[in-house]
Amino acid sequence: MESRPTWRKTRHSGSDGGHCVELARLPGGVGIRDPKNPEGPRLLITRDALRALVSDLKR
């Protein structure tokens, strides 16, 4: 039986579902999806790539 990933939004996301993404731990990396379209396309990146992305966004 395959378990379903747990998708999470940042606690800084507003309740209106506006401009945010959800992240989930997946085999091989981190999944990213649009919570307004949860069955739509998803992006899978490595944890190192996510770390670098967040670092760049903070700068």
MOPAC internal coordinates of N, CA, C and O (Angstrom, degrees):
PM7 1SCF
backbone

  N    0.0000 0     0.00 0     0.00 0    0    0    0
  C    1.4351 1     0.00 0     0.00 0    1    0    0
  C    1.5219 1   109.53 1     0.00 0    2    1    0
  O    1.2310 1   120.12 1   -53.29 1    3    2    1
  N    1.3104 1   117.37 1   126.71 1    3    2    1
  C    1.4567 1   123.08 1  -178.55 1    5    3    2
  C    1.5268 1   109.95 1   -88.34 1    6    5    3
  O    1.2310 1   120.52 1   -48.48 1    7    6    5
  N    1.3282 1   116.61 1   131.52 1    7    6    5
  C    1.4610 1   119.03 1   178.79 1    9    7    6
  C    1.5275 1   109.98 1   -85.41 1   10    9    7
  O    1.2310 1   121.08 1   -30.90 1   11   10    9
  N    1.3222 1   115.54 1   149.10 1   11   10    9
  C    1.4580 1   121.69 1   179.25 1   13   11   10
  C    1.5211 1   109.18 1   -86.63 1   14   13   11
  O    1.2310 1   120.07 1   -38.47 1   15   14   13
  N    1.3296 1   117.48 1   141.53 1   15   14   13
  C    1.4633 1   119.33 1   179.18 1   17   15   14
  C    1.5290 1   111.30 1   -67.82 1   18   17   15
  O    1.2310 1   121.18 1   -26.37 1   19   18   17
  N    1.3103 1   115.35 1   153.63 1   19   18   17
  C    1.4616 1   121.85 1   175.05 1   21   19   18
  C    1.5259 1   107.72 1   -97.30 1   22   21   19
  O    1.2310 1   120.69 1   -68.77 1   23   22   21
  N    1.3222 1   116.28 1   111.23 1   23   22   21
  C    1.4638 1   121.95 1  -179.70 1   25   23   22
  C    1.5198 1   109.07 1   -88.83 1   26   25   23
  O    1.2310 1   120.91 1   -43.55 1   27   26   25
  N    1.3381 1   115.87 1   136.45 1   27   26   25
  C    1.4678 1   121.02 1  -176.88 1   29   27   26
  C    1.5222 1   110.88 1  -133.58 1   30   29   27
  O    1.2310 1   121.57 1   -37.34 1   31   30   29
  N    1.3296 1   114.60 1   142.66 1   31   30   29
  C    1.4640 1   121.86 1   171.74 1   33   31   30
  C    1.5194 1   108.28 1  -103.13 1   34   33   31
  O    1.2310 1   120.77 1   -24.38 1   35   34   33
  N    1.3048 1   116.14 1   155.62 1   35   34   33
  C    1.4556 1   119.79 1   175.13 1   37   35   34
  C    1.5236 1   110.25 1   -64.92 1   38   37   35
  O    1.2310 1   120.50 1   -28.23 1   39   38   37
  N    1.2921 1   116.65 1   151.77 1   39   38   37
  C    1.4607 1   119.84 1   178.41 1   41   39   38
  C    1.5252 1   111.34 1   -69.55 1   42   41   39
  O    1.2310 1   120.20 1   169.00 1   43   42   41
  N    1.3331 1   117.22 1   -11.00 1   43   42   41
  C    1.4596 1   121.58 1   178.05 1   45   43   42
  C    1.5249 1   112.12 1   -85.24 1   46   45   43
  O    1.2310 1   119.81 1   173.38 1   47   46   45
  N    1.3172 1   117.96 1    -6.62 1   47   46   45
  C    1.4630 1   121.36 1   179.60 1   49   47   46
  C    1.5239 1   109.69 1   -69.53 1   50   49   47
  O    1.2310 1   120.87 1   -37.82 1   51   50   49
  N    1.3005 1   115.94 1   142.18 1   51   50   49
  C    1.4561 1   120.24 1   176.81 1   53   51   50
  C    1.5145 1   110.98 1   -75.98 1   54   53   51
  O    1.2310 1   120.65 1   -12.95 1   55   54   53
  N    1.3058 1   116.37 1   167.05 1   55   54   53
  C    1.4640 1   120.63 1  -179.04 1   57   55   54
  C    1.5252 1   112.71 1   -81.69 1   58   57   55
  O    1.2310 1   120.25 1   173.37 1   59   58   57
  N    1.3370 1   117.13 1    -6.63 1   59   58   57
  C    1.4678 1   120.26 1  -177.48 1   61   59   58
  C    1.5259 1   113.37 1   -83.16 1   62   61   59
  O    1.2310 1   119.92 1   175.86 1   63   62   61
  N    1.3423 1   117.75 1    -4.14 1   63   62   61
  C    1.4664 1   120.94 1   178.96 1   65   63   62
  C    1.5063 1   112.89 1    70.20 1   66   65   63
  O    1.2310 1   120.30 1  -156.71 1   67   66   65
  N    1.3104 1   117.03 1    23.29 1   67   66   65
  C    1.4628 1   123.52 1  -176.11 1   69   67   66
  C    1.5085 1   114.90 1   -62.30 1   70   69   67
  O    1.2310 1   120.94 1    66.53 1   71   70   69
  N    1.3007 1   115.81 1  -113.47 1   71   70   69
  C    1.4629 1   121.89 1  -172.01 1   73   71   70
  C    1.5243 1   110.58 1   -99.13 1   74   73   71
  O    1.2310 1   120.46 1  -100.18 1   75   74   73
  N    1.3031 1   116.72 1    79.82 1   75   74   73
  C    1.4608 1   120.11 1   178.98 1   77   75   74
  C    1.5234 1   108.64 1  -143.06 1   78   77   75
  O    1.2310 1   121.63 1    -9.27 1   79   78   77
  N    1.3091 1   114.49 1   170.73 1   79   78   77
  C    1.4580 1   121.58 1   174.57 1   81   79   78
  C    1.5194 1   107.80 1  -129.78 1   82   81   79
  O    1.2310 1   121.05 1   -15.57 1   83   82   81
  N    1.3191 1   115.61 1   164.43 1   83   82   81
  C    1.4604 1   121.49 1   174.06 1   85   83   82
  C    1.5194 1   107.95 1  -114.58 1   86   85   83
  O    1.2310 1   121.14 1   -32.69 1   87   86   85
  N    1.3290 1   115.42 1   147.31 1   87   86   85
  C    1.4575 1   122.29 1   178.86 1   89   87   86
  C    1.5187 1   109.42 1  -121.01 1   90   89   87
  O    1.2310 1   120.57 1   -29.72 1   91   90   89
  N    1.3346 1   116.51 1   150.28 1   91   90   89
  C    1.4615 1   121.97 1   175.62 1   93   91   90
  C    1.5285 1   108.96 1  -146.90 1   94   93   91
  O    1.2310 1   121.12 1   -36.10 1   95   94   93
  N    1.3158 1   115.47 1   143.90 1   95   94   93
  C    1.4642 1   120.30 1   172.25 1   97   95   94
  C    1.5204 1   107.50 1   -74.20 1   98   97   95
  O    1.2310 1   120.72 1   -53.14 1   99   98   97
  N    1.3162 1   116.24 1   126.86 1   99   98   97
  C    1.4594 1   122.03 1   179.59 1  101   99   98
  C    1.5224 1   108.55 1  -131.60 1  102  101   99
  O    1.2310 1   120.40 1   -21.79 1  103  102  101
  N    1.3233 1   116.84 1   158.21 1  103  102  101
  C    1.4676 1   118.43 1   174.82 1  105  103  102
  C    1.5360 1   109.03 1   -58.42 1  106  105  103
  O    1.2310 1   120.29 1   -53.97 1  107  106  105
  N    1.2993 1   117.04 1   126.03 1  107  106  105
  C    1.4567 1   120.89 1   178.41 1  109  107  106
  C    1.5119 1   114.62 1    92.35 1  110  109  107
  O    1.2310 1   119.57 1   177.13 1  111  110  109
  N    1.3332 1   118.43 1    -2.87 1  111  110  109
  C    1.4590 1   117.83 1   178.69 1  113  111  110
  C    1.5126 1   113.81 1   158.11 1  114  113  111
  O    1.2310 1   121.91 1    32.94 1  115  114  113
  N    1.3314 1   113.95 1  -147.06 1  115  114  113
  C    1.4556 1   122.35 1  -177.83 1  117  115  114
  C    1.5238 1   108.10 1  -121.08 1  118  117  115
  O    1.2310 1   120.94 1   -49.93 1  119  118  117
  N    1.3278 1   115.81 1   130.07 1  119  118  117
  C    1.4524 1   120.81 1   176.46 1  121  119  118
  C    1.5175 1   110.63 1   -89.71 1  122  121  119
  O    1.2310 1   120.49 1   -37.27 1  123  122  121
  N    1.3248 1   116.67 1   142.73 1  123  122  121
  C    1.4589 1   122.72 1   177.22 1  125  123  122
  C    1.5231 1   107.07 1  -127.51 1  126  125  123
  O    1.2310 1   120.57 1   -46.89 1  127  126  125
  N    1.3491 1   116.52 1   133.11 1  127  126  125
  C    1.4579 1   120.01 1   178.69 1  129  127  126
  C    1.5280 1   110.12 1  -145.59 1  130  129  127
  O    1.2310 1   121.24 1   -14.54 1  131  130  129
  N    1.3124 1   115.23 1   165.46 1  131  130  129
  C    1.4589 1   123.69 1   176.71 1  133  131  130
  C    1.5283 1   107.82 1   -90.82 1  134  133  131
  O    1.2310 1   119.30 1   -61.29 1  135  134  133
  N    1.3387 1   118.95 1   118.71 1  135  134  133
  C    1.4642 1   119.84 1  -177.43 1  137  135  134
  C    1.5285 1   113.63 1   -66.83 1  138  137  135
  O    1.2310 1   120.20 1   162.45 1  139  138  137
  N    1.3188 1   117.23 1   -17.55 1  139  138  137
  C    1.4616 1   119.79 1   176.97 1  141  139  138
  C    1.5288 1   111.16 1   -77.09 1  142  141  139
  O    1.2310 1   120.54 1   164.99 1  143  142  141
  N    1.3273 1   116.57 1   -15.01 1  143  142  141
  C    1.4635 1   122.42 1  -179.85 1  145  143  142
  C    1.5373 1   108.40 1  -139.20 1  146  145  143
  O    1.2310 1   119.76 1  -113.97 1  147  146  145
  N    1.3352 1   118.05 1    66.03 1  147  146  145
  C    1.4679 1   120.53 1  -172.57 1  149  147  146
  C    1.5282 1   114.90 1   -63.36 1  150  149  147
  O    1.2310 1   119.55 1   157.69 1  151  150  149
  N    1.2982 1   118.47 1   -22.31 1  151  150  149
  C    1.4676 1   120.29 1   177.98 1  153  151  150
  C    1.5238 1   111.93 1   -94.11 1  154  153  151
  O    1.2310 1   120.35 1  -179.55 1  155  154  153
  N    1.3243 1   116.93 1     0.45 1  155  154  153
  C    1.4604 1   121.93 1  -179.06 1  157  155  154
  C    1.5173 1   112.01 1   -78.93 1  158  157  155
  O    1.2310 1   120.65 1    15.15 1  159  158  157
  N    1.3278 1   116.37 1  -164.85 1  159  158  157
  C    1.4653 1   120.80 1  -177.64 1  161  159  158
  C    1.5233 1   112.18 1   -63.84 1  162  161  159
  O    1.2310 1   121.84 1   -27.70 1  163  162  161
  N    1.3092 1   114.07 1   152.30 1  163  162  161
  C    1.4661 1   122.01 1   178.89 1  165  163  162
  C    1.5140 1   108.62 1  -131.75 1  166  165  163
  O    1.2310 1   121.58 1   -27.74 1  167  166  165
  N    1.2970 1   114.59 1   152.26 1  167  166  165
  C    1.4554 1   121.70 1   178.97 1  169  167  166
  C    1.5224 1   107.67 1  -111.56 1  170  169  167
  O    1.2310 1   119.84 1   -44.28 1  171  170  169
  N    1.3155 1   117.92 1   135.72 1  171  170  169
  C    1.4566 1   122.74 1   176.41 1  173  171  170
  C    1.5200 1   107.98 1  -116.05 1  174  173  171
  O    1.2310 1   120.54 1   -58.75 1  175  174  173
  N    1.3341 1   116.57 1   121.25 1  175  174  173
  C    1.4604 1   121.00 1   177.58 1  177  175  174
  C    1.5240 1   108.65 1  -129.52 1  178  177  175
  O    1.2310 1   121.17 1   -17.89 1  179  178  177
  N    1.3136 1   115.37 1   162.11 1  179  178  177
  C    1.4624 1   119.26 1   178.68 1  181  179  178
  C    1.5301 1   109.56 1   -74.94 1  182  181  179
  O    1.2310 1   120.64 1   -19.05 1  183  182  181
  N    1.3009 1   116.38 1   160.95 1  183  182  181
  C    1.4680 1   120.38 1   177.64 1  185  183  182
  C    1.5305 1   111.16 1   -62.98 1  186  185  183
  O    1.2310 1   120.62 1   143.43 1  187  186  185
  N    1.3309 1   116.42 1   -36.57 1  187  186  185
  C    1.4658 1   119.87 1   177.82 1  189  187  186
  C    1.5229 1   110.98 1   -64.36 1  190  189  187
  O    1.2310 1   120.28 1   139.45 1  191  190  189
  N    1.3282 1   117.08 1   -40.55 1  191  190  189
  C    1.4661 1   120.54 1   178.84 1  193  191  190
  C    1.5253 1   110.74 1   -65.79 1  194  193  191
  O    1.2310 1   119.96 1   140.84 1  195  194  193
  N    1.3168 1   117.68 1   -39.16 1  195  194  193
  C    1.4689 1   121.10 1   177.97 1  197  195  194
  C    1.5283 1   109.92 1   -65.39 1  198  197  195
  O    1.2310 1   120.34 1   137.32 1  199  198  197
  N    1.3062 1   116.96 1   -42.68 1  199  198  197
  C    1.4584 1   121.47 1   178.19 1  201  199  198
  C    1.5253 1   110.36 1   -59.14 1  202  201  199
  O    1.2310 1   120.02 1   135.40 1  203  202  201
  N    1.3329 1   117.56 1   -44.60 1  203  202  201
  C    1.4653 1   121.87 1   179.51 1  205  203  202
  C    1.5321 1   110.91 1   -66.11 1  206  205  203
  O    1.2310 1   120.19 1   140.23 1  207  206  205
  N    1.3291 1   117.25 1   -39.77 1  207  206  205
  C    1.4635 1   121.48 1   178.74 1  209  207  206
  C    1.5248 1   110.60 1   -62.03 1  210  209  207
  O    1.2310 1   120.22 1   131.76 1  211  210  209
  N    1.3217 1   117.18 1   -48.24 1  211  210  209
  C    1.4631 1   121.17 1  -179.89 1  213  211  210
  C    1.5213 1   110.37 1   -62.39 1  214  213  211
  O    1.2310 1   120.05 1   139.11 1  215  214  213
  N    1.3145 1   117.50 1   -40.89 1  215  214  213
  C    1.4597 1   121.87 1   178.10 1  217  215  214
  C    1.5269 1   110.58 1   -60.75 1  218  217  215
  O    1.2310 1   120.24 1   134.60 1  219  218  217
  N    1.3238 1   117.15 1   -45.40 1  219  218  217
  C    1.4699 1   121.48 1   179.01 1  221  219  218
  C    1.5227 1   111.40 1   -64.43 1  222  221  219
  O    1.2310 1   120.15 1   139.90 1  223  222  221
  N    1.3228 1   117.31 1   -40.10 1  223  222  221
  C    1.4597 1   120.61 1  -179.69 1  225  223  222
  C    1.5299 1   111.71 1   -66.85 1  226  225  223
  O    1.2310 1   120.26 1   147.05 1  227  226  225
  N    1.3052 1   117.11 1   -32.95 1  227  226  225
  C    1.4673 1   120.68 1   179.75 1  229  227  226
  C    1.5297 1   111.37 1   -69.93 1  230  229  227
  O    1.2310 1   120.81 1   151.44 1  231  230  229
  N    1.3311 1   116.06 1   -28.56 1  231  230  229
  C    1.4672 1   119.40 1   179.64 1  233  231  230
  C    1.4580 1   108.69 1   -77.76 1  234  233  231
  O    1.2310 1   120.10 1   180.00 1  235  234  233

